Amino acid sequence: YTEQIVGSVRCVQETDVGQLKACNLNTGEEAMVDFQQKGWTNKNQYVTKGHIKNAKGEIIYQLDGKWSEYLKLIDNKTKEEIVLWEKTPEIENYHEQYCFTHFTIQLNHLTPELLLNIARTDSRLRPDQ
């Protein structure tokens, strides 16, 4: 089982394991990402591994991380690590805010400038909001 983030809600699904292949049709480069299945324990939960090949089929980068926390790129020649993505810290009272991120909460924030430009029927103007 893995958890999938949909908007700001995490959903448990059984089918989100396996390999994902992405190809650049212009250059011939390809990436293979393996979302590993969790075992009986939480040891491999969210583990993501993969590689990127050049047009000649040579592996030039490794991908490593946990899709729920971070993803890093490792150069095969120099062994330099580059963090591609890192989860932002959870806000205070995370669970009381429906597990929303800071960004998600700010989507409903109405500034005076925004109020001048939105439709009167915008759901954020409802009296129960």
TORVEXFI-625117 format. One record per residue: residue number from 1; residue in three letters; z, x, y of N, C-alpha, C in turn. Coordinates in Angstrom, 1 decimal. Layout:
# residues N
+-----+------+--------+--------+--------+--------+--------+--------+--------+--------+--------+
!  nr ! rest !    npz !    npx !    npy !   capz !   capx !   capy !    cpz !    cpx !    cpy !
+-----+------+--------+--------+--------+--------+--------+--------+--------+--------+--------+
! NUM !  ALA !      Z !      X !      Y !      Z !      X !      Y !      Z !      X !      Y !
...
+-----+------+--------+--------+--------+--------+--------+--------+--------+--------+--------+
//
This chain:
# residues 129
+-----+------+--------+--------+--------+--------+--------+--------+--------+--------+--------+
!  nr ! rest !    npz !    npx !    npy !   capz !   capx !   capy !    cpz !    cpx !    cpy !
+-----+------+--------+--------+--------+--------+--------+--------+--------+--------+--------+
!   1 !  TYR !    0.0 !    0.8 !   -1.2 !    0.0 !    0.0 !    0.0 !    0.0 !    0.9 !    1.3 !
!   2 !  THR !   -0.7 !    0.4 !    2.3 !   -0.6 !    1.1 !    3.6 !   -0.4 !    0.0 !    4.6 !
!   3 !  GLU !    0.1 !    0.4 !    5.7 !    0.2 !   -0.5 !    6.9 !   -1.0 !   -0.3 !    7.8 !
!   4 !  GLN !   -1.5 !   -1.3 !    8.3 !   -2.6 !   -1.3 !    9.2 !   -2.1 !   -1.8 !   10.6 !
!   5 !  ILE !   -2.5 !   -1.1 !   11.7 !   -2.1 !   -1.6 !   13.0 !   -3.2 !   -2.5 !   13.5 !
!   6 !  VAL !   -2.9 !   -3.7 !   13.8 !   -3.8 !   -4.7 !   14.3 !   -3.3 !   -5.1 !   15.7 !
!   7 !  GLY !   -3.9 !   -4.6 !   16.7 !   -3.4 !   -4.9 !   18.1 !   -2.0 !   -4.1 !   18.1 !
!   8 !  SER !   -1.0 !   -4.9 !   18.2 !    0.3 !   -4.2 !   18.2 !    1.2 !   -4.7 !   17.0 !
!   9 !  VAL !    0.6 !   -5.3 !   16.1 !    1.3 !   -5.8 !   14.9 !    0.9 !   -5.0 !   13.7 !
!  10 !  ARG !    1.8 !   -4.6 !   12.9 !    1.5 !   -3.9 !   11.7 !    1.4 !   -4.9 !   10.5 !
!  11 !  CYS !    0.4 !   -4.8 !    9.7 !    0.1 !   -5.7 !    8.6 !    0.1 !   -4.8 !    7.3 !
!  12 !  VAL !    0.6 !   -5.3 !    6.3 !    0.6 !   -4.6 !    5.0 !   -0.6 !   -5.1 !    4.2 !
!  13 !  GLN !   -1.5 !   -4.2 !    3.8 !   -2.7 !   -4.5 !    3.0 !   -2.8 !   -3.6 !    1.9 !
!  14 !  GLU !   -3.3 !   -4.0 !    0.7 !   -3.5 !   -3.2 !   -0.5 !   -4.8 !   -2.4 !   -0.5 !
!  15 !  THR !   -5.7 !   -2.8 !    0.3 !   -7.1 !   -2.2 !    0.2 !   -7.4 !   -1.1 !    1.2 !
!  16 !  ASP !   -6.5 !   -0.7 !    2.0 !   -6.8 !    0.3 !    3.0 !   -6.5 !    1.8 !    2.5 !
!  17 !  VAL !   -6.9 !    2.1 !    1.4 !   -6.9 !    3.4 !    0.8 !   -8.3 !    3.8 !    0.4 !
!  18 !  GLY !   -8.5 !    5.1 !    0.3 !   -9.8 !    5.6 !   -0.2 !  -10.4 !    6.4 !    0.9 !
!  19 !  GLN !  -11.7 !    6.7 !    0.7 !  -12.4 !    7.6 !    1.6 !  -13.3 !    6.8 !    2.6 !
!  20 !  LEU !  -13.4 !    7.4 !    3.8 !  -14.2 !    6.9 !    4.9 !  -15.2 !    8.0 !    5.3 !
!  21 !  LYS !  -16.5 !    7.7 !    5.2 !  -17.5 !    8.7 !    5.6 !  -18.2 !    8.3 !    6.9 !
!  22 !  ALA !  -18.3 !    9.3 !    7.8 !  -19.0 !    9.0 !    9.1 !  -20.0 !   10.1 !    9.2 !
!  23 !  CYS !  -21.3 !    9.7 !    9.5 !  -22.4 !   10.7 !    9.6 !  -23.0 !   10.6 !   11.0 !
!  24 !  ASN !  -23.3 !   11.7 !   11.6 !  -24.0 !   11.8 !   12.8 !  -25.5 !   11.9 !   12.4 !
!  25 !  LEU !  -26.3 !   10.9 !   12.6 !  -27.7 !   10.9 !   12.2 !  -28.6 !   11.8 !   13.0 !
!  26 !  ASN !  -28.1 !   12.1 !   14.2 !  -28.9 !   13.0 !   15.0 !  -28.7 !   14.5 !   14.7 !
!  27 !  THR !  -27.5 !   14.9 !   14.3 !  -27.2 !   16.3 !   14.0 !  -27.1 !   16.6 !   12.5 !
!  28 !  GLY !  -26.8 !   15.6 !   11.7 !  -26.6 !   15.9 !   10.3 !  -25.2 !   16.2 !    9.9 !
!  29 !  GLU !  -24.3 !   16.3 !   10.9 !  -22.9 !   16.6 !   10.6 !  -22.2 !   15.3 !   10.0 !
!  30 !  GLU !  -21.2 !   15.5 !    9.2 !  -20.5 !   14.4 !    8.6 !  -19.0 !   14.7 !    8.5 !
!  31 !  ALA !  -18.3 !   13.6 !    8.6 !  -16.8 !   13.7 !    8.4 !  -16.4 !   12.8 !    7.2 !
!  32 !  MET !  -15.5 !   13.3 !    6.4 !  -15.0 !   12.5 !    5.3 !  -13.5 !   12.5 !    5.5 !
!  33 !  VAL !  -12.9 !   11.3 !    5.6 !  -11.5 !   11.1 !    5.8 !  -11.0 !   10.3 !    4.5 !
!  34 !  ASP !   -9.9 !   10.8 !    4.0 !   -9.3 !   10.2 !    2.8 !   -7.9 !    9.7 !    3.2 !
!  35 !  PHE !   -7.8 !    8.4 !    3.1 !   -6.5 !    7.7 !    3.3 !   -5.8 !    7.6 !    2.0 !
!  36 !  GLN !   -4.8 !    8.4 !    1.7 !   -4.2 !    8.5 !    0.4 !   -3.3 !    7.4 !    0.1 !
!  37 !  GLN !   -3.3 !    7.0 !   -1.2 !   -2.5 !    5.9 !   -1.6 !   -1.0 !    6.3 !   -1.8 !
!  38 !  LYS !   -0.1 !    5.5 !   -1.3 !    1.3 !    5.7 !   -1.5 !    1.7 !    5.6 !   -2.9 !
!  39 !  GLY !    2.5 !    6.5 !   -3.4 !    3.0 !    6.5 !   -4.8 !    4.2 !    5.6 !   -4.9 !
!  40 !  TRP !    5.0 !    5.9 !   -6.0 !    6.2 !    5.1 !   -6.2 !    7.3 !    5.3 !   -5.2 !
!  41 !  THR !    7.2 !    6.5 !   -4.5 !    8.1 !    6.8 !   -3.5 !    7.4 !    6.8 !   -2.1 !
!  42 !  ASN !    8.0 !    7.0 !   -1.1 !    7.3 !    7.1 !    0.2 !    6.8 !    8.4 !    0.6 !
!  43 !  LYS !    6.7 !    9.3 !   -0.4 !    6.3 !   10.7 !   -0.2 !    4.9 !   10.8 !    0.5 !
!  44 !  ASN !    3.9 !   10.0 !    0.0 !    2.6 !   10.1 !    0.5 !    2.2 !    9.0 !    1.5 !
!  45 !  GLN !    3.2 !    8.3 !    1.9 !    2.9 !    7.1 !    2.8 !    2.2 !    7.6 !    4.1 !
!  46 !  TYR !    1.1 !    7.0 !    4.4 !    0.3 !    7.2 !    5.6 !   -0.4 !    8.5 !    5.6 !
!  47 !  VAL !   -0.4 !    9.3 !    4.5 !   -1.0 !   10.6 !    4.5 !   -2.6 !   10.5 !    4.7 !
!  48 !  THR !   -3.1 !   11.3 !    5.6 !   -4.5 !   11.3 !    5.8 !   -5.0 !   12.7 !    5.8 !
!  49 !  LYS !   -6.1 !   13.0 !    5.0 !   -6.7 !   14.3 !    4.8 !   -8.2 !   14.1 !    5.0 !
!  50 !  GLY !   -8.8 !   15.2 !    5.3 !  -10.3 !   15.1 !    5.3 !  -10.9 !   16.4 !    5.8 !
!  51 !  HIS !  -12.2 !   16.4 !    6.0 !  -13.0 !   17.5 !    6.5 !  -14.2 !   17.1 !    7.2 !
!  52 !  ILE !  -14.7 !   18.1 !    8.0 !  -15.9 !   17.9 !    8.7 !  -16.9 !   19.0 !    8.3 !
!  53 !  LYS !  -18.1 !   18.5 !    8.0 !  -19.2 !   19.5 !    7.6 !  -20.3 !   19.6 !    8.6 !
!  54 !  ASN !  -20.8 !   20.8 !    8.8 !  -22.0 !   20.9 !    9.7 !  -23.3 !   20.5 !    8.9 !
!  55 !  ALA !  -24.4 !   20.6 !    9.6 !  -25.7 !   20.1 !    9.0 !  -26.0 !   20.9 !    7.8 !
!  56 !  LYS !  -25.5 !   22.1 !    7.6 !  -25.8 !   22.9 !    6.4 !  -24.9 !   22.5 !    5.2 !
!  57 !  GLY !  -24.0 !   21.6 !    5.4 !  -23.1 !   21.2 !    4.4 !  -21.8 !   22.1 !    4.2 !
!  58 !  GLU !  -21.6 !   23.0 !    5.2 !  -20.4 !   23.8 !    5.2 !  -19.3 !   23.2 !    5.9 !
!  59 !  ILE !  -18.1 !   23.2 !    5.2 !  -16.9 !   22.7 !    5.8 !  -16.5 !   23.5 !    7.0 !
!  60 !  ILE !  -16.4 !   23.0 !    8.2 !  -16.1 !   23.8 !    9.4 !  -14.7 !   23.4 !    9.9 !
!  61 !  TYR !  -14.2 !   22.2 !    9.6 !  -12.9 !   21.8 !   10.1 !  -12.2 !   21.0 !    8.9 !
!  62 !  GLN !  -10.9 !   21.1 !    8.9 !  -10.1 !   20.2 !    8.1 !   -9.3 !   19.2 !    8.9 !
!  63 !  LEU !   -9.1 !   18.1 !    8.4 !   -8.3 !   17.0 !    9.1 !   -7.0 !   16.9 !    8.3 !
!  64 !  ASP !   -5.9 !   16.7 !    9.0 !   -4.6 !   16.6 !    8.3 !   -3.7 !   15.7 !    9.2 !
!  65 !  GLY !   -2.9 !   14.9 !    8.5 !   -1.9 !   14.2 !    9.3 !   -1.4 !   13.0 !    8.6 !
!  66 !  LYS !   -0.8 !   12.1 !    9.3 !   -0.4 !   10.8 !    8.9 !   -0.9 !    9.8 !    9.9 !
!  67 !  TRP !   -1.7 !    8.9 !    9.5 !   -2.4 !    8.0 !   10.5 !   -1.4 !    7.2 !   11.3 !
!  68 !  SER !   -0.2 !    7.1 !   10.9 !    0.8 !    6.4 !   11.7 !    1.5 !    7.3 !   12.7 !
!  69 !  GLU !    1.3 !    8.6 !   12.7 !    2.1 !    9.5 !   13.5 !    1.2 !   10.5 !   14.3 !
!  70 !  TYR !    0.2 !   11.1 !   13.6 !   -0.6 !   12.1 !   14.3 !   -1.8 !   12.5 !   13.4 !
!  71 !  LEU !   -2.8 !   13.1 !   14.0 !   -4.0 !   13.6 !   13.3 !   -4.4 !   14.9 !   14.0 !
!  72 !  LYS !   -4.5 !   15.9 !   13.2 !   -4.8 !   17.2 !   13.7 !   -6.1 !   17.8 !   13.1 !
!  73 !  LEU !   -6.8 !   18.6 !   13.8 !   -8.0 !   19.2 !   13.4 !   -7.7 !   20.7 !   13.2 !
!  74 !  ILE !   -8.1 !   21.3 !   12.1 !   -7.9 !   22.7 !   11.8 !   -9.2 !   23.4 !   11.6 !
!  75 !  ASP !   -9.5 !   24.4 !   12.5 !  -10.7 !   25.2 !   12.4 !  -10.6 !   26.1 !   11.2 !
!  76 !  ASN !  -11.6 !   26.0 !   10.3 !  -11.6 !   26.8 !    9.1 !  -11.7 !   28.3 !    9.4 !
!  77 !  LYS !  -12.3 !   28.7 !   10.4 !  -12.5 !   30.2 !   10.7 !  -11.2 !   30.7 !   11.4 !
!  78 !  THR !  -10.8 !   30.1 !   12.4 !   -9.7 !   30.7 !   13.2 !   -8.3 !   30.1 !   12.8 !
!  79 !  LYS !   -8.3 !   29.1 !   12.1 !   -7.0 !   28.4 !   11.7 !   -6.3 !   27.7 !   12.9 !
!  80 !  GLU !   -7.0 !   27.6 !   14.0 !   -6.4 !   27.0 !   15.2 !   -6.3 !   25.5 !   14.9 !
!  81 !  GLU !   -5.1 !   25.0 !   15.3 !   -4.9 !   23.5 !   15.1 !   -5.0 !   22.8 !   16.5 !
!  82 !  ILE !   -5.7 !   21.7 !   16.5 !   -5.8 !   20.9 !   17.7 !   -5.3 !   19.5 !   17.3 !
!  83 !  VAL !   -4.4 !   19.0 !   18.1 !   -3.9 !   17.6 !   17.9 !   -4.9 !   16.7 !   18.5 !
!  84 !  LEU !   -5.5 !   15.8 !   17.6 !   -6.5 !   14.9 !   18.1 !   -5.9 !   13.6 !   18.6 !
!  85 !  TRP !   -4.8 !   13.2 !   17.9 !   -4.1 !   12.0 !   18.3 !   -2.7 !   12.1 !   17.9 !
!  86 !  GLU !   -1.8 !   11.5 !   18.8 !   -0.4 !   11.5 !   18.5 !    0.2 !   10.2 !   19.0 !
!  87 !  LYS !    1.0 !    9.6 !   18.1 !    1.6 !    8.3 !   18.5 !    2.5 !    8.4 !   19.7 !
!  88 !  THR !    2.4 !    7.5 !   20.6 !    3.2 !    7.5 !   21.8 !    4.6 !    7.0 !   21.4 !
!  89 !  PRO !    5.7 !    7.5 !   22.0 !    7.0 !    7.1 !   21.6 !    7.2 !    5.6 !   21.9 !
!  90 !  GLU !    8.0 !    5.0 !   21.0 !    8.3 !    3.5 !   21.1 !    9.1 !    3.3 !   22.4 !
!  91 !  ILE !    8.9 !    2.2 !   23.0 !    9.7 !    1.8 !   24.2 !   11.1 !    1.4 !   23.8 !
!  92 !  GLU !   12.0 !    1.3 !   24.7 !   13.3 !    0.8 !   24.5 !   13.3 !   -0.6 !   24.1 !
!  93 !  ASN !   14.1 !   -1.0 !   23.1 !   14.1 !   -2.4 !   22.6 !   12.8 !   -2.8 !   22.0 !
!  94 !  TYR !   12.2 !   -1.8 !   21.3 !   10.8 !   -2.0 !   20.7 !   10.7 !   -3.3 !   19.9 !
!  95 !  HIS !   11.7 !   -3.5 !   19.0 !   11.6 !   -4.7 !   18.1 !   11.8 !   -6.0 !   18.9 !
!  96 !  GLU !   12.6 !   -6.0 !   20.0 !   12.8 !   -7.2 !   20.8 !   11.6 !   -7.5 !   21.7 !
!  97 !  GLN !   10.7 !   -6.5 !   21.8 !    9.5 !   -6.7 !   22.6 !    8.3 !   -7.0 !   21.7 !
!  98 !  TYR !    8.5 !   -7.6 !   20.5 !    7.5 !   -7.9 !   19.5 !    6.7 !   -6.7 !   19.1 !
!  99 !  CYS !    7.4 !   -5.5 !   19.1 !    6.8 !   -4.2 !   18.7 !    5.6 !   -3.8 !   19.6 !
! 100 !  PHE !    5.5 !   -4.4 !   20.8 !    4.5 !   -4.0 !   21.7 !    4.7 !   -2.6 !   22.2 !
! 101 !  THR !    3.6 !   -1.9 !   22.5 !    3.6 !   -0.6 !   23.2 !    3.7 !   -0.9 !   24.7 !
! 102 !  HIS !    4.0 !    0.2 !   25.4 !    4.1 !    0.1 !   26.9 !    2.8 !   -0.4 !   27.4 !
! 103 !  PHE !    1.7 !    0.1 !   26.9 !    0.4 !   -0.3 !   27.4 !    0.2 !   -1.8 !   27.2 !
! 104 !  THR !    0.5 !   -2.3 !   26.0 !    0.4 !   -3.8 !   25.7 !    1.2 !   -4.6 !   26.7 !
! 105 !  ILE !    2.4 !   -4.2 !   27.0 !    3.2 !   -5.0 !   27.9 !    2.6 !   -5.0 !   29.3 !
! 106 !  GLN !    2.0 !   -3.9 !   29.7 !    1.5 !   -3.8 !   31.0 !    0.2 !   -4.7 !   31.2 !
! 107 !  LEU !   -0.4 !   -5.1 !   30.1 !   -1.6 !   -6.0 !   30.2 !   -1.2 !   -7.3 !   30.9 !
! 108 !  ASN !    0.0 !   -7.8 !   30.7 !    0.4 !   -9.0 !   31.3 !    1.0 !   -8.9 !   32.7 !
! 109 !  HIS !    1.1 !   -7.7 !   33.2 !    1.7 !   -7.4 !   34.5 !    0.7 !   -7.8 !   35.6 !
! 110 !  LEU !    1.1 !   -8.7 !   36.5 !    0.1 !   -9.2 !   37.5 !    0.5 !   -8.6 !   38.8 !
! 111 !  THR !   -0.4 !   -7.7 !   39.4 !   -0.2 !   -7.1 !   40.7 !   -0.7 !   -8.1 !   41.7 !
! 112 !  PRO !   -0.3 !   -8.0 !   43.0 !   -0.8 !   -8.8 !   44.1 !   -2.3 !   -8.8 !   44.2 !
! 113 !  GLU !   -2.9 !   -7.6 !   44.0 !   -4.4 !   -7.4 !   44.0 !   -5.1 !   -8.2 !   42.9 !
! 114 !  LEU !   -4.5 !   -8.1 !   41.7 !   -5.0 !   -8.8 !   40.6 !   -5.0 !  -10.3 !   40.7 !
! 115 !  LEU !   -3.9 !  -10.8 !   41.3 !   -3.7 !  -12.2 !   41.5 !   -4.8 !  -12.8 !   42.4 !
! 116 !  LEU !   -5.3 !  -12.0 !   43.3 !   -6.4 !  -12.4 !   44.2 !   -7.8 !  -12.5 !   43.5 !
! 117 !  ASN !   -7.9 !  -11.9 !   42.3 !   -9.2 !  -11.8 !   41.7 !   -9.3 !  -12.5 !   40.3 !
! 118 !  ILE !   -8.2 !  -13.1 !   39.8 !   -8.3 !  -13.7 !   38.5 !   -8.5 !  -15.2 !   38.7 !
! 119 !  ALA !   -9.0 !  -15.8 !   37.6 !   -9.3 !  -17.3 !   37.7 !   -8.0 !  -18.1 !   37.7 !
! 120 !  ARG !   -8.0 !  -19.2 !   38.3 !   -6.8 !  -20.1 !   38.3 !   -6.4 !  -20.5 !   36.9 !
! 121 !  THR !   -7.3 !  -20.5 !   36.0 !   -7.1 !  -20.9 !   34.6 !   -6.6 !  -19.8 !   33.7 !
! 122 !  ASP !   -6.4 !  -18.6 !   34.3 !   -5.9 !  -17.5 !   33.5 !   -4.6 !  -17.8 !   32.8 !
! 123 !  SER !   -4.5 !  -17.6 !   31.5 !   -3.3 !  -18.0 !   30.8 !   -2.0 !  -17.3 !   31.2 !
! 124 !  ARG !   -2.1 !  -16.2 !   31.9 !   -0.9 !  -15.5 !   32.4 !   -0.3 !  -16.3 !   33.6 !
! 125 !  LEU !   -1.0 !  -17.3 !   34.1 !   -0.4 !  -18.1 !   35.3 !    0.2 !  -19.3 !   34.8 !
! 126 !  ARG !    0.2 !  -19.6 !   33.5 !    0.9 !  -20.8 !   32.9 !    2.4 !  -20.8 !   33.3 !
! 127 !  PRO !    2.9 !  -21.9 !   33.6 !    4.4 !  -22.0 !   34.0 !    5.3 !  -21.5 !   32.9 !
! 128 !  ASP !    4.9 !  -21.6 !   31.6 !    5.8 !  -21.2 !   30.5 !    5.7 !  -19.7 !   30.2 !
! 129 !  GLN !    5.0 !  -18.9 !   31.0 !    4.9 !  -17.5 !   30.8 !    6.0 !  -16.7 !   31.5 !
+-----+------+--------+--------+--------+--------+--------+--------+--------+--------+--------+
//
